[in-house]
Amino acid sequence: MDKEKIISELQFKAVRSSGAGGQNVNKVASKVVLSFDINTSQALSQEEKALLSVKLASRLTNEQVLILNCEEDRSQLKNKTLVIKRFFAIIASGLVIPKTRKPTKIPKSVVKKRIKDKKNVAEVKRSRRKPDF
């Protein structure tokens, strides 16, 4: 995954942000919308594209486009850097391949100890009973 190549493929759009901003809110487009088309990306291999489309299926549109937006700050530049950081975090988490689980067996010594302890508890309870004449 080549970050510079991916950054060149990102598309940004500045939109008017909602929320507080006073008189400035109606004339400054500080909200940044990032869109990244997974299918047309040249920076990702076919395996990475397939993995991302499966893992990020709930975040993608029908055209396999990832859309993120950021309106945390009043500055468009800060919002752009924040959305890029968030984008790379999502891509990195989507490309992680989980380790395969190796099934393990219970050791024989553990099984023997459990049975021995059960017998010991049963003997203690048996000794607490009233004697049967």
N, CA, C and O atoms as CSV, one atom per row, in Angstrom:
chain,resi,resn,atom,element,x,y,z
A,1,MET,N,N,0.854,-1.184,0.000
A,1,MET,CA,C,0.000,0.000,0.000
A,1,MET,C,C,0.892,1.236,0.000
A,1,MET,O,O,1.631,1.475,0.955
A,2,ASP,N,N,0.822,2.019,-1.069
A,2,ASP,CA,C,1.626,3.218,-1.224
A,2,ASP,C,C,0.789,4.429,-0.822
A,2,ASP,O,O,-0.176,4.778,-1.502
A,3,LYS,N,N,1.169,5.075,0.303
A,3,LYS,CA,C,0.349,6.160,0.844
A,3,LYS,C,C,0.289,7.370,-0.088
A,3,LYS,O,O,-0.771,7.974,-0.247
A,4,GLU,N,N,1.414,7.726,-0.703
A,4,GLU,CA,C,1.413,8.890,-1.583
A,4,GLU,C,C,0.501,8.661,-2.790
A,4,GLU,O,O,-0.215,9.562,-3.228
A,5,LYS,N,N,0.544,7.447,-3.311
A,5,LYS,CA,C,-0.291,7.124,-4.467
A,5,LYS,C,C,-1.772,7.136,-4.082
A,5,LYS,O,O,-2.624,7.587,-4.848
A,6,ILE,N,N,-2.060,6.633,-2.885
A,6,ILE,CA,C,-3.447,6.619,-2.418
A,6,ILE,C,C,-3.942,8.047,-2.188
A,6,ILE,O,O,-5.078,8.376,-2.530
A,7,ILE,N,N,-3.088,8.894,-1.607
A,7,ILE,CA,C,-3.492,10.293,-1.358
A,7,ILE,C,C,-3.802,10.998,-2.668
A,7,ILE,O,O,-4.705,11.833,-2.735
A,8,SER,N,N,-3.046,10.657,-3.719
A,8,SER,CA,C,-3.328,11.291,-5.014
A,8,SER,C,C,-4.656,10.814,-5.603
A,8,SER,O,O,-5.243,11.505,-6.436
A,9,GLU,N,N,-5.136,9.637,-5.178
A,9,GLU,CA,C,-6.405,9.105,-5.677
A,9,GLU,C,C,-7.616,9.577,-4.873
A,9,GLU,O,O,-8.755,9.382,-5.298
A,10,LEU,N,N,-7.378,10.193,-3.719
A,10,LEU,CA,C,-8.481,10.668,-2.884
A,10,LEU,C,C,-9.147,11.877,-3.519
A,10,LEU,O,O,-8.488,12.703,-4.151
A,11,GLN,N,N,-10.444,11.971,-3.347
A,11,GLN,CA,C,-11.189,13.118,-3.840
A,11,GLN,C,C,-11.789,13.844,-2.649
A,11,GLN,O,O,-12.441,13.240,-1.796
A,12,PHE,N,N,-11.559,15.143,-2.605
A,12,PHE,CA,C,-12.048,15.961,-1.498
A,12,PHE,C,C,-13.087,16.940,-2.011
A,12,PHE,O,O,-13.023,17.423,-3.141
A,13,LYS,N,N,-14.055,17.215,-1.131
A,13,LYS,CA,C,-15.071,18.202,-1.442
A,13,LYS,C,C,-15.298,19.019,-0.176
A,13,LYS,O,O,-15.473,18.448,0.901
A,14,ALA,N,N,-15.298,20.324,-0.287
A,14,ALA,CA,C,-15.554,21.196,0.861
A,14,ALA,C,C,-17.016,21.605,0.830
A,14,ALA,O,O,-17.534,22.055,-0.192
A,15,VAL,N,N,-17.677,21.437,1.984
A,15,VAL,CA,C,-19.111,21.696,2.092
A,15,VAL,C,C,-19.336,22.595,3.300
A,15,VAL,O,O,-18.526,22.609,4.226
A,16,ARG,N,N,-20.405,23.324,3.291
A,16,ARG,CA,C,-20.737,24.143,4.463
A,16,ARG,C,C,-21.060,23.236,5.636
A,16,ARG,O,O,-21.858,22.305,5.530
A,17,SER,N,N,-20.430,23.528,6.734
A,17,SER,CA,C,-20.593,22.717,7.930
A,17,SER,C,C,-21.844,23.132,8.693
A,17,SER,O,O,-22.263,24.288,8.645
A,18,SER,N,N,-22.428,22.178,9.393
A,18,SER,CA,C,-23.576,22.498,10.234
A,18,SER,C,C,-23.083,22.860,11.626
A,18,SER,O,O,-21.914,22.647,11.947
A,19,GLY,N,N,-23.942,23.392,12.430
A,19,GLY,CA,C,-23.591,23.668,13.813
A,19,GLY,C,C,-23.104,25.085,14.025
A,19,GLY,O,O,-23.331,25.971,13.201
A,20,ALA,N,N,-22.426,25.282,15.154
A,20,ALA,CA,C,-22.015,26.609,15.589
A,20,ALA,C,C,-20.969,27.195,14.653
A,20,ALA,O,O,-20.202,26.461,14.032
A,21,GLY,N,N,-20.941,28.492,14.555
A,21,GLY,CA,C,-19.981,29.174,13.706
A,21,GLY,C,C,-20.306,30.652,13.582
A,21,GLY,O,O,-19.519,31.427,13.039
A,22,GLY,N,N,-21.444,31.030,14.079
A,22,GLY,CA,C,-21.819,32.448,14.049
A,22,GLY,C,C,-22.091,32.924,12.641
A,22,GLY,O,O,-22.664,32.202,11.825
A,23,GLN,N,N,-21.674,34.148,12.364
A,23,GLN,CA,C,-21.913,34.735,11.045
A,23,GLN,C,C,-21.060,34.060,9.975
A,23,GLN,O,O,-21.363,34.139,8.785
A,24,ASN,N,N,-20.006,33.405,10.404
A,24,ASN,CA,C,-19.071,32.777,9.469
A,24,ASN,C,C,-19.642,31.515,8.837
A,24,ASN,O,O,-19.189,31.104,7.768
A,25,VAL,N,N,-20.637,30.889,9.483
A,25,VAL,CA,C,-21.091,29.557,9.076
A,25,VAL,C,C,-21.724,29.553,7.687
A,25,VAL,O,O,-21.680,28.536,6.994
A,26,ASN,N,N,-22.309,30.669,7.274
A,26,ASN,CA,C,-23.001,30.706,5.990
A,26,ASN,C,C,-22.100,31.006,4.800
A,26,ASN,O,O,-22.545,30.907,3.657
A,27,LYS,N,N,-20.857,31.366,5.041
A,27,LYS,CA,C,-19.994,31.737,3.916
A,27,LYS,C,C,-18.717,30.923,3.822
A,27,LYS,O,O,-17.983,31.067,2.844
A,28,VAL,N,N,-18.418,30.067,4.806
A,28,VAL,CA,C,-17.176,29.297,4.796
A,28,VAL,C,C,-17.503,27.819,4.711
A,28,VAL,O,O,-18.295,27.306,5.502
A,29,ALA,N,N,-16.899,27.135,3.757
A,29,ALA,CA,C,-17.097,25.688,3.606
A,29,ALA,C,C,-15.970,24.980,4.340
A,29,ALA,O,O,-14.909,24.735,3.765
A,30,SER,N,N,-16.196,24.652,5.609
A,30,SER,CA,C,-15.123,24.056,6.408
A,30,SER,C,C,-15.254,22.540,6.548
A,30,SER,O,O,-14.291,21.877,6.932
A,31,LYS,N,N,-16.410,21.987,6.248
A,31,LYS,CA,C,-16.593,20.541,6.325
A,31,LYS,C,C,-15.928,19.903,5.104
A,31,LYS,O,O,-16.090,20.372,3.977
A,32,VAL,N,N,-15.174,18.820,5.349
A,32,VAL,CA,C,-14.468,18.141,4.263
A,32,VAL,C,C,-15.068,16.752,4.082
A,32,VAL,O,O,-15.216,16.000,5.046
A,33,VAL,N,N,-15.413,16.417,2.839
A,33,VAL,CA,C,-15.946,15.101,2.501
A,33,VAL,C,C,-14.915,14.401,1.627
A,33,VAL,O,O,-14.564,14.884,0.551
A,34,LEU,N,N,-14.434,13.253,2.105
A,34,LEU,CA,C,-13.436,12.462,1.381
A,34,LEU,C,C,-14.131,11.286,0.725
A,34,LEU,O,O,-14.960,10.622,1.348
A,35,SER,N,N,-13.798,11.028,-0.523
A,35,SER,CA,C,-14.340,9.840,-1.186
A,35,SER,C,C,-13.189,9.093,-1.855
A,35,SER,O,O,-12.294,9.696,-2.449
A,36,PHE,N,N,-13.237,7.765,-1.742
A,36,PHE,CA,C,-12.185,6.912,-2.279
A,36,PHE,C,C,-12.839,5.712,-2.953
A,36,PHE,O,O,-13.552,4.939,-2.313
A,37,ASP,N,N,-12.589,5.566,-4.247
A,37,ASP,CA,C,-13.151,4.463,-5.012
A,37,ASP,C,C,-12.184,3.288,-4.953
A,37,ASP,O,O,-11.077,3.365,-5.486
A,38,ILE,N,N,-12.595,2.212,-4.312
A,38,ILE,CA,C,-11.724,1.045,-4.127
A,38,ILE,C,C,-11.476,0.333,-5.443
A,38,ILE,O,O,-10.356,-0.107,-5.704
A,39,ASN,N,N,-12.505,0.210,-6.280
A,39,ASN,CA,C,-12.364,-0.560,-7.520
A,39,ASN,C,C,-11.393,0.063,-8.513
A,39,ASN,O,O,-10.664,-0.660,-9.191
A,40,THR,N,N,-11.368,1.385,-8.613
A,40,THR,CA,C,-10.513,2.041,-9.604
A,40,THR,C,C,-9.139,2.413,-9.057
A,40,THR,O,O,-8.347,3.041,-9.759
A,41,SER,N,N,-8.847,2.039,-7.824
A,41,SER,CA,C,-7.569,2.401,-7.218
A,41,SER,C,C,-6.417,1.641,-7.867
A,41,SER,O,O,-6.485,0.427,-8.065
A,42,GLN,N,N,-5.361,2.381,-8.193
A,42,GLN,CA,C,-4.158,1.779,-8.762
A,42,GLN,C,C,-3.152,1.417,-7.668
A,42,GLN,O,O,-2.237,0.631,-7.909
A,43,ALA,N,N,-3.313,1.979,-6.476
A,43,ALA,CA,C,-2.355,1.769,-5.385
A,43,ALA,C,C,-2.588,0.459,-4.646
A,43,ALA,O,O,-1.700,-0.016,-3.938
A,44,LEU,N,N,-3.761,-0.125,-4.798
A,44,LEU,CA,C,-4.092,-1.356,-4.082
A,44,LEU,C,C,-4.045,-2.546,-5.034
A,44,LEU,O,O,-4.402,-2.439,-6.207
A,45,SER,N,N,-3.598,-3.682,-4.504
A,45,SER,CA,C,-3.610,-4.903,-5.305
A,45,SER,C,C,-5.021,-5.491,-5.316
A,45,SER,O,O,-5.892,-5.051,-4.566
A,46,GLN,N,N,-5.234,-6.484,-6.171
A,46,GLN,CA,C,-6.564,-7.108,-6.260
A,46,GLN,C,C,-6.941,-7.788,-4.950
A,46,GLN,O,O,-8.106,-7.765,-4.553
A,47,GLU,N,N,-5.958,-8.398,-4.273
A,47,GLU,CA,C,-6.242,-9.064,-2.993
A,47,GLU,C,C,-6.656,-8.038,-1.946
A,47,GLU,O,O,-7.591,-8.264,-1.178
A,48,GLU,N,N,-5.946,-6.899,-1.920
A,48,GLU,CA,C,-6.283,-5.853,-0.950
A,48,GLU,C,C,-7.666,-5.267,-1.235
A,48,GLU,O,O,-8.426,-4.980,-0.310
A,49,LYS,N,N,-7.986,-5.092,-2.508
A,49,LYS,CA,C,-9.314,-4.583,-2.866
A,49,LYS,C,C,-10.413,-5.539,-2.418
A,49,LYS,O,O,-11.439,-5.114,-1.886
A,50,ALA,N,N,-10.190,-6.836,-2.636
A,50,ALA,CA,C,-11.191,-7.831,-2.229
A,50,ALA,C,C,-11.347,-7.851,-0.722
A,50,ALA,O,O,-12.465,-7.923,-0.212
A,51,LEU,N,N,-10.227,-7.787,-0.001
A,51,LEU,CA,C,-10.263,-7.805,1.459
A,51,LEU,C,C,-10.986,-6.579,2.001
A,51,LEU,O,O,-11.797,-6.688,2.922
A,52,LEU,N,N,-10.692,-5.407,1.428
A,52,LEU,CA,C,-11.347,-4.176,1.876
A,52,LEU,C,C,-12.835,-4.178,1.560
A,52,LEU,O,O,-13.643,-3.720,2.368
A,53,SER,N,N,-13.201,-4.688,0.397
A,53,SER,CA,C,-14.624,-4.681,0.046
A,53,SER,C,C,-15.420,-5.622,0.943
A,53,SER,O,O,-16.611,-5.401,1.165
A,54,VAL,N,N,-14.782,-6.663,1.459
A,54,VAL,CA,C,-15.475,-7.563,2.390
A,54,VAL,C,C,-15.522,-6.957,3.792
A,54,VAL,O,O,-16.577,-6.919,4.425
A,55,LYS,N,N,-14.364,-6.483,4.272
A,55,LYS,CA,C,-14.296,-5.994,5.646
A,55,LYS,C,C,-15.006,-4.659,5.849
A,55,LYS,O,O,-15.543,-4.398,6.926
A,56,LEU,N,N,-15.011,-3.813,4.819
A,56,LEU,CA,C,-15.636,-2.496,4.955
A,56,LEU,C,C,-16.980,-2.426,4.236
A,56,LEU,O,O,-17.413,-1.348,3.828
A,57,ALA,N,N,-17.632,-3.564,4.082
A,57,ALA,CA,C,-18.883,-3.620,3.314
A,57,ALA,C,C,-19.952,-2.689,3.878
A,57,ALA,O,O,-20.722,-2.108,3.113
A,58,SER,N,N,-20.015,-2.537,5.183
A,58,SER,CA,C,-21.054,-1.694,5.777
A,58,SER,C,C,-20.761,-0.203,5.581
A,58,SER,O,O,-21.671,0.620,5.685
A,59,ARG,N,N,-19.511,0.152,5.300
A,59,ARG,CA,C,-19.133,1.545,5.128
A,59,ARG,C,C,-19.127,1.984,3.659
A,59,ARG,O,O,-19.074,3.179,3.368
A,60,LEU,N,N,-19.182,1.020,2.740
A,60,LEU,CA,C,-19.068,1.331,1.322
A,60,LEU,C,C,-20.444,1.557,0.690
A,60,LEU,O,O,-21.457,1.029,1.149
A,61,THR,N,N,-20.445,2.361,-0.381
A,61,THR,CA,C,-21.669,2.541,-1.145
A,61,THR,C,C,-21.817,1.361,-2.108
A,61,THR,O,O,-20.964,0.473,-2.140
A,62,ASN,N,N,-22.883,1.351,-2.880
A,62,ASN,CA,C,-23.098,0.270,-3.845
A,62,ASN,C,C,-22.024,0.248,-4.928
A,62,ASN,O,O,-21.765,-0.801,-5.519
A,63,GLU,N,N,-21.401,1.386,-5.193
A,63,GLU,CA,C,-20.352,1.480,-6.216
A,63,GLU,C,C,-18.968,1.238,-5.622
A,63,GLU,O,O,-17.964,1.536,-6.270
A,64,GLN,N,N,-18.892,0.701,-4.400
A,64,GLN,CA,C,-17.633,0.419,-3.699
A,64,GLN,C,C,-16.826,1.700,-3.459
A,64,GLN,O,O,-15.611,1.715,-3.652
A,65,VAL,N,N,-17.497,2.757,-3.044
A,65,VAL,CA,C,-16.837,4.019,-2.728
A,65,VAL,C,C,-16.932,4.254,-1.228
A,65,VAL,O,O,-18.014,4.189,-0.643
A,66,LEU,N,N,-15.784,4.528,-0.612
A,66,LEU,CA,C,-15.736,4.844,0.809
A,66,LEU,C,C,-15.861,6.356,0.961
A,66,LEU,O,O,-15.081,7.108,0.377
A,67,ILE,N,N,-16.839,6.800,1.744
A,67,ILE,CA,C,-17.075,8.231,1.947
A,67,ILE,C,C,-16.927,8.538,3.428
A,67,ILE,O,O,-17.595,7.940,4.272
A,68,LEU,N,N,-16.044,9.479,3.729
A,68,LEU,CA,C,-15.840,9.937,5.107
A,68,LEU,C,C,-15.995,11.447,5.125
A,68,LEU,O,O,-15.654,12.119,4.151
A,69,ASN,N,N,-16.506,11.987,6.227
A,69,ASN,CA,C,-16.567,13.431,6.346
A,69,ASN,C,C,-16.108,13.859,7.722
A,69,ASN,O,O,-16.182,13.094,8.683
A,70,CYS,N,N,-15.630,15.096,7.807
A,70,CYS,CA,C,-15.121,15.639,9.059
A,70,CYS,C,C,-15.524,17.096,9.155
A,70,CYS,O,O,-15.275,17.888,8.245
A,71,GLU,N,N,-16.150,17.439,10.270
A,71,GLU,CA,C,-16.526,18.830,10.520
A,71,GLU,C,C,-16.236,19.194,11.969
A,71,GLU,O,O,-16.953,19.992,12.574
A,72,GLU,N,N,-15.176,18.601,12.523
A,72,GLU,CA,C,-14.857,18.819,13.930
A,72,GLU,C,C,-14.288,20.202,14.189
A,72,GLU,O,O,-14.522,20.777,15.252
A,73,ASP,N,N,-13.554,20.735,13.247
A,73,ASP,CA,C,-12.880,22.006,13.441
A,73,ASP,C,C,-13.469,23.055,12.511
A,73,ASP,O,O,-14.144,22.721,11.538
A,74,ARG,N,N,-13.212,24.322,12.812
A,74,ARG,CA,C,-13.685,25.397,11.939
A,74,ARG,C,C,-12.746,25.606,10.765
A,74,ARG,O,O,-13.082,26.309,9.811
A,75,SER,N,N,-11.560,24.993,10.834
A,75,SER,CA,C,-10.579,25.138,9.767
A,75,SER,C,C,-10.721,24.003,8.762
A,75,SER,O,O,-10.762,22.833,9.142
A,76,GLN,N,N,-10.795,24.348,7.483
A,76,GLN,CA,C,-10.911,23.335,6.436
A,76,GLN,C,C,-9.654,22.479,6.360
A,76,GLN,O,O,-9.738,21.273,6.127
A,77,LEU,N,N,-8.486,23.096,6.554
A,77,LEU,CA,C,-7.218,22.373,6.485
A,77,LEU,C,C,-7.099,21.338,7.603
A,77,LEU,O,O,-6.666,20.210,7.368
A,78,LYS,N,N,-7.487,21.728,8.818
A,78,LYS,CA,C,-7.442,20.775,9.941
A,78,LYS,C,C,-8.416,19.623,9.712
A,78,LYS,O,O,-8.099,18.470,10.002
A,79,ASN,N,N,-9.594,19.936,9.195
A,79,ASN,CA,C,-10.571,18.896,8.902
A,79,ASN,C,C,-10.044,17.939,7.839
A,79,ASN,O,O,-10.299,16.736,7.898
A,80,LYS,N,N,-9.316,18.471,6.877
A,80,LYS,CA,C,-8.752,17.633,5.818
A,80,LYS,C,C,-7.700,16.683,6.386
A,80,LYS,O,O,-7.693,15.498,6.053
A,81,THR,N,N,-6.823,17.188,7.230
A,81,THR,CA,C,-5.801,16.309,7.827
A,81,THR,C,C,-6.440,15.270,8.747
A,81,THR,O,O,-5.996,14.122,8.791
A,82,LEU,N,N,-7.486,15.670,9.483
A,82,LEU,CA,C,-8.171,14.719,10.365
A,82,LEU,C,C,-8.842,13.607,9.571
A,82,LEU,O,O,-8.769,12.442,9.961
A,83,VAL,N,N,-9.491,13.945,8.469
A,83,VAL,CA,C,-10.194,12.937,7.688
A,83,VAL,C,C,-9.196,12.015,6.988
A,83,VAL,O,O,-9.487,10.834,6.797
A,84,ILE,N,N,-8.026,12.530,6.603
A,84,ILE,CA,C,-6.999,11.665,6.002
A,84,ILE,C,C,-6.470,10.674,7.036
A,84,ILE,O,O,-6.290,9.494,6.732
A,85,LYS,N,N,-6.222,11.150,8.256
A,85,LYS,CA,C,-5.764,10.247,9.325
A,85,LYS,C,C,-6.797,9.158,9.592
A,85,LYS,O,O,-6.458,7.983,9.728
A,86,ARG,N,N,-8.060,9.567,9.664
A,86,ARG,CA,C,-9.133,8.615,9.919
A,86,ARG,C,C,-9.248,7.601,8.781
A,86,ARG,O,O,-9.498,6.418,9.013
A,87,PHE,N,N,-9.062,8.081,7.546
A,87,PHE,CA,C,-9.117,7.209,6.370
A,87,PHE,C,C,-8.033,6.139,6.441
A,87,PHE,O,O,-8.314,4.958,6.236
A,88,PHE,N,N,-6.801,6.540,6.729
A,88,PHE,CA,C,-5.711,5.562,6.781
A,88,PHE,C,C,-5.868,4.585,7.945
A,88,PHE,O,O,-5.454,3.431,7.844
A,89,ALA,N,N,-6.465,5.041,9.047
A,89,ALA,CA,C,-6.731,4.121,10.164
A,89,ALA,C,C,-7.754,3.065,9.749
A,89,ALA,O,O,-7.608,1.890,10.087
A,90,ILE,N,N,-8.784,3.480,9.021
A,90,ILE,CA,C,-9.817,2.543,8.565
A,90,ILE,C,C,-9.238,1.559,7.560
A,90,ILE,O,O,-9.516,0.362,7.626
A,91,ILE,N,N,-8.426,2.067,6.624
A,91,ILE,CA,C,-7.812,1.194,5.618
A,91,ILE,C,C,-6.861,0.201,6.283
A,91,ILE,O,O,-6.849,-0.979,5.933
A,92,ALA,N,N,-6.060,0.679,7.244
A,92,ALA,CA,C,-5.113,-0.210,7.931
A,92,ALA,C,C,-5.847,-1.300,8.700
A,92,ALA,O,O,-5.431,-2.459,8.682
A,93,SER,N,N,-6.942,-0.939,9.378
A,93,SER,CA,C,-7.695,-1.954,10.118
A,93,SER,C,C,-8.402,-2.919,9.168
A,93,SER,O,O,-8.612,-4.082,9.511
A,94,GLY,N,N,-8.768,-2.449,7.987
A,94,GLY,CA,C,-9.431,-3.312,7.009
A,94,GLY,C,C,-8.482,-4.294,6.347
A,94,GLY,O,O,-8.910,-5.345,5.870
A,95,LEU,N,N,-7.197,-3.963,6.313
A,95,LEU,CA,C,-6.216,-4.834,5.660
A,95,LEU,C,C,-5.587,-5.848,6.608
A,95,LEU,O,O,-4.787,-6.678,6.176
A,96,VAL,N,N,-5.935,-5.794,7.896
A,96,VAL,CA,C,-5.379,-6.745,8.858
A,96,VAL,C,C,-6.031,-8.115,8.655
A,96,VAL,O,O,-7.255,-8.240,8.617
A,97,ILE,N,N,-5.191,-9.124,8.527
A,97,ILE,CA,C,-5.690,-10.498,8.389
A,97,ILE,C,C,-5.586,-11.157,9.762
A,97,ILE,O,O,-4.487,-11.270,10.306
A,98,PRO,N,N,-6.711,-11.593,10.332
A,98,PRO,CA,C,-6.659,-12.189,11.670
A,98,PRO,C,C,-5.948,-13.538,11.650
A,98,PRO,O,O,-5.989,-14.272,10.663
A,99,LYS,N,N,-5.294,-13.840,12.772
A,99,LYS,CA,C,-4.607,-15.119,12.892
A,99,LYS,C,C,-5.639,-16.242,12.945
A,99,LYS,O,O,-6.729,-16.074,13.493
A,100,THR,N,N,-5.283,-17.379,12.371
A,100,THR,CA,C,-6.187,-18.520,12.426
A,100,THR,C,C,-6.072,-19.172,13.799
A,100,THR,O,O,-4.978,-19.292,14.351
A,101,ARG,N,N,-7.192,-19.585,14.335
A,101,ARG,CA,C,-7.223,-20.181,15.658
A,101,ARG,C,C,-6.749,-21.625,15.582
A,101,ARG,O,O,-7.202,-22.399,14.739
A,102,LYS,N,N,-5.833,-21.971,16.475
A,102,LYS,CA,C,-5.364,-23.343,16.543
A,102,LYS,C,C,-6.128,-24.040,17.671
A,102,LYS,O,O,-6.018,-23.635,18.829
A,103,PRO,N,N,-6.892,-25.068,17.354
A,103,PRO,CA,C,-7.614,-25.760,18.424
A,103,PRO,C,C,-6.633,-26.501,19.339
A,103,PRO,O,O,-5.709,-27.167,18.870
A,104,THR,N,N,-6.848,-26.373,20.627
A,104,THR,CA,C,-5.955,-27.010,21.595
A,104,THR,C,C,-6.698,-28.108,22.343
A,104,THR,O,O,-7.925,-28.100,22.434
A,105,LYS,N,N,-5.921,-29.060,22.881
A,105,LYS,CA,C,-6.495,-30.139,23.671
A,105,LYS,C,C,-6.230,-29.880,25.146
A,105,LYS,O,O,-5.252,-29.229,25.513
A,106,ILE,N,N,-7.126,-30.404,25.986
A,106,ILE,CA,C,-6.920,-30.301,27.421
A,106,ILE,C,C,-5.865,-31.337,27.810
A,106,ILE,O,O,-5.995,-32.510,27.459
A,107,PRO,N,N,-4.829,-30.919,28.527
A,107,PRO,CA,C,-3.784,-31.886,28.909
A,107,PRO,C,C,-4.332,-32.994,29.801
A,107,PRO,O,O,-5.244,-32.771,30.598
A,108,LYS,N,N,-3.765,-34.189,29.657
A,108,LYS,CA,C,-4.231,-35.334,30.446
A,108,LYS,C,C,-4.049,-35.101,31.935
A,108,LYS,O,O,-4.873,-35.539,32.738
A,109,SER,N,N,-2.977,-34.414,32.310
A,109,SER,CA,C,-2.743,-34.163,33.734
A,109,SER,C,C,-3.841,-33.291,34.335
A,109,SER,O,O,-4.201,-33.466,35.499
A,110,VAL,N,N,-4.377,-32.351,33.552
A,110,VAL,CA,C,-5.446,-31.484,34.034
A,110,VAL,C,C,-6.725,-32.299,34.214
A,110,VAL,O,O,-7.445,-32.115,35.196
A,111,VAL,N,N,-7.009,-33.198,33.274
A,111,VAL,CA,C,-8.199,-34.049,33.382
A,111,VAL,C,C,-8.082,-34.948,34.610
A,111,VAL,O,O,-9.038,-35.079,35.374
A,112,LYS,N,N,-6.900,-35.577,34.809
A,112,LYS,CA,C,-6.689,-36.453,35.973
A,112,LYS,C,C,-6.837,-35.682,37.280
A,112,LYS,O,O,-7.430,-36.187,38.232
A,113,LYS,N,N,-6.298,-34.453,37.334
A,113,LYS,CA,C,-6.391,-33.653,38.546
A,113,LYS,C,C,-7.847,-33.314,38.852
A,113,LYS,O,O,-8.259,-33.357,40.012
A,114,ARG,N,N,-8.636,-32.977,37.821
A,114,ARG,CA,C,-10.044,-32.643,38.029
A,114,ARG,C,C,-10.805,-33.845,38.573
A,114,ARG,O,O,-11.609,-33.698,39.493
A,115,ILE,N,N,-10.565,-35.033,38.020
A,115,ILE,CA,C,-11.263,-36.241,38.483
A,115,ILE,C,C,-10.835,-36.589,39.906
A,115,ILE,O,O,-11.659,-36.997,40.725
A,116,LYS,N,N,-9.529,-36.424,40.201
A,116,LYS,CA,C,-9.035,-36.701,41.556
A,116,LYS,C,C,-9.681,-35.748,42.568
A,116,LYS,O,O,-10.064,-36.164,43.661
A,117,ASP,N,N,-9.798,-34.474,42.197
A,117,ASP,CA,C,-10.430,-33.497,43.088
A,117,ASP,C,C,-11.910,-33.813,43.301
A,117,ASP,O,O,-12.429,-33.659,44.406
A,118,LYS,N,N,-12.592,-34.258,42.230
A,118,LYS,CA,C,-13.998,-34.633,42.371
A,118,LYS,C,C,-14.159,-35.799,43.329
A,118,LYS,O,O,-15.064,-35.806,44.164
A,119,LYS,N,N,-13.269,-36.797,43.207
A,119,LYS,CA,C,-13.344,-37.954,44.097
A,119,LYS,C,C,-13.060,-37.551,45.533
A,119,LYS,O,O,-13.674,-38.068,46.466
A,120,ASN,N,N,-12.136,-36.633,45.703
A,120,ASN,CA,C,-11.788,-36.162,47.043
A,120,ASN,C,C,-12.981,-35.441,47.675
A,120,ASN,O,O,-13.290,-35.681,48.842
A,121,VAL,N,N,-13.660,-34.561,46.925
A,121,VAL,CA,C,-14.830,-33.848,47.423
A,121,VAL,C,C,-15.945,-34.842,47.748
A,121,VAL,O,O,-16.628,-34.693,48.761
A,122,ALA,N,N,-16.134,-35.856,46.895
A,122,ALA,CA,C,-17.165,-36.873,47.138
A,122,ALA,C,C,-16.854,-37.643,48.420
A,122,ALA,O,O,-17.766,-37.954,49.186
A,123,GLU,N,N,-15.584,-37.954,48.661
A,123,GLU,CA,C,-15.185,-38.680,49.883
A,123,GLU,C,C,-15.445,-37.832,51.122
A,123,GLU,O,O,-15.913,-38.348,52.137
A,124,VAL,N,N,-15.147,-36.534,51.049
A,124,VAL,CA,C,-15.398,-35.642,52.181
A,124,VAL,C,C,-16.891,-35.604,52.479
A,124,VAL,O,O,-17.291,-35.680,53.641
A,125,LYS,N,N,-17.723,-35.487,51.440
A,125,LYS,CA,C,-19.172,-35.444,51.652
A,125,LYS,C,C,-19.687,-36.770,52.192
A,125,LYS,O,O,-20.595,-36.792,53.024
A,126,ARG,N,N,-19.108,-37.889,51.720
A,126,ARG,CA,C,-19.529,-39.213,52.185
A,126,ARG,C,C,-19.195,-39.378,53.673
A,126,ARG,O,O,-19.943,-40.015,54.414
A,127,SER,N,N,-18.068,-38.800,54.104
A,127,SER,CA,C,-17.672,-38.921,55.503
A,127,SER,C,C,-18.531,-38.047,56.424
A,127,SER,O,O,-18.549,-38.267,57.635
A,128,ARG,N,N,-19.230,-37.075,55.877
A,128,ARG,CA,C,-20.095,-36.210,56.689
A,128,ARG,C,C,-21.462,-36.839,56.966
A,128,ARG,O,O,-22.190,-36.373,57.843
A,129,ARG,N,N,-21.811,-37.885,56.230
A,129,ARG,CA,C,-23.124,-38.508,56.415
A,129,ARG,C,C,-23.216,-39.177,57.782
A,129,ARG,O,O,-22.212,-39.490,58.423
A,130,LYS,N,N,-24.483,-39.385,58.204
A,130,LYS,CA,C,-24.701,-40.154,59.430
A,130,LYS,C,C,-24.361,-41.600,59.151
A,130,LYS,O,O,-24.618,-42.100,58.055
A,131,PRO,N,N,-23.796,-42.266,60.112
A,131,PRO,CA,C,-23.443,-43.683,59.883
A,131,PRO,C,C,-24.692,-44.534,59.719
A,131,PRO,O,O,-25.702,-44.324,60.390
A,132,ASP,N,N,-24.600,-45.497,58.813
A,132,ASP,CA,C,-25.731,-46.378,58.537
A,132,ASP,C,C,-25.460,-47.713,59.239
A,132,ASP,O,O,-24.583,-48.462,58.811
A,133,PHE,N,N,-26.205,-48.024,60.318
A,133,PHE,CA,C,-25.973,-49.262,61.089
A,133,PHE,C,C,-26.743,-50.390,60.545
A,133,PHE,O,O,-26.666,-51.500,61.070
